[in-house]
Amino acid sequence: MRVAGEFDGIDKYLKPEFLKGRTPAQAVVEEKLREDRIRATGCGVVRWVWAELMAPGVLERKLAAAGVPRRRPRGGF
C-alpha cells in the first residue's frame, strides 16, 4: 500500500492568515474531507507533529507502523 505523510501543526487552526475566514471547525472538517479523498485513492495517511519529530525514534516507529519501508543509508553502512 502507498502511504502519504503529512507534517501537521495546530497553527493552521488558530492563526487567521491560515484560516482565511474559516472557523477552526471548518478547517478541521475540510482537512478530514481532504484526507478521505487521499484514502479513497488507496493510500494510507500518516501524520506527525513537532513533538514526534523531535523525539528520537518516534517518527521512525510511526512510519514503520504505517508500512513505510526503512531504507539503508547510502554507502553500505
C-alpha positions as CSV (number, residue, x, y, z in Angstrom):
1,M,0.0,0.0,0.0
2,R,1.2,3.5,-0.7
3,V,1.4,5.9,2.2
4,A,1.1,9.7,2.2
5,G,2.8,11.5,5.0
6,E,2.0,14.9,6.4
7,F,3.8,17.1,8.9
8,D,1.0,18.6,10.9
9,G,0.7,21.6,13.2
10,I,-2.0,23.4,15.1
11,D,-1.3,26.9,13.8
12,K,-3.4,26.3,10.8
13,Y,-6.4,26.0,13.2
14,L,-5.5,29.1,15.2
15,K,-4.0,31.8,13.0
16,P,-6.2,34.0,10.9
17,E,-3.7,34.0,8.0
18,F,-4.1,30.2,7.7
19,L,-7.8,30.1,8.4
20,K,-8.6,32.6,5.6
21,G,-12.0,33.5,7.0
22,R,-12.9,30.0,8.1
23,T,-13.6,28.9,11.7
24,P,-11.3,26.3,13.2
25,A,-14.1,23.8,13.0
26,Q,-14.5,24.4,9.3
27,A,-10.7,24.0,8.8
28,V,-10.8,20.6,10.6
29,V,-13.8,19.4,8.5
30,E,-12.1,20.4,5.3
31,E,-8.9,18.6,6.4
32,K,-10.8,15.5,7.2
33,L,-12.6,15.5,3.8
34,R,-9.2,16.0,2.1
35,E,-7.8,13.1,3.9
36,D,-10.8,11.0,2.9
37,R,-10.1,11.8,-0.7
38,I,-6.5,10.7,-0.3
39,R,-7.5,7.5,1.4
40,A,-10.1,6.9,-1.4
41,T,-7.1,6.6,-3.8
42,G,-5.8,3.6,-1.9
43,C,-3.2,5.5,0.0
44,G,-2.8,5.3,3.8
45,V,-2.1,8.5,5.6
46,V,0.3,9.1,8.5
47,R,0.7,12.4,10.3
48,W,3.3,13.7,12.7
49,V,3.8,16.9,14.8
50,W,6.8,18.7,16.1
51,A,7.0,16.8,19.3
52,E,7.1,13.5,17.4
53,L,9.7,14.8,15.0
54,M,12.0,15.9,17.9
55,A,11.7,12.8,20.0
56,P,14.3,10.2,19.0
57,G,12.8,7.2,17.2
58,V,9.2,8.3,17.4
59,L,8.8,9.3,13.8
60,E,10.7,6.2,12.6
61,R,8.3,4.0,14.6
62,K,5.3,5.8,13.4
63,L,6.3,5.5,9.7
64,A,7.2,1.8,10.2
65,A,3.7,1.2,11.8
66,A,2.2,2.8,8.7
67,G,4.1,0.4,6.5
68,V,6.8,2.7,5.2
69,P,9.9,0.5,4.4
70,R,13.1,1.5,6.0
71,R,16.0,2.3,3.6
72,R,19.6,1.6,4.4
73,P,21.9,4.7,4.3
74,R,23.9,5.1,1.1
75,G,27.5,3.9,1.2
76,G,26.8,0.5,2.6
77,F,26.7,1.3,6.3
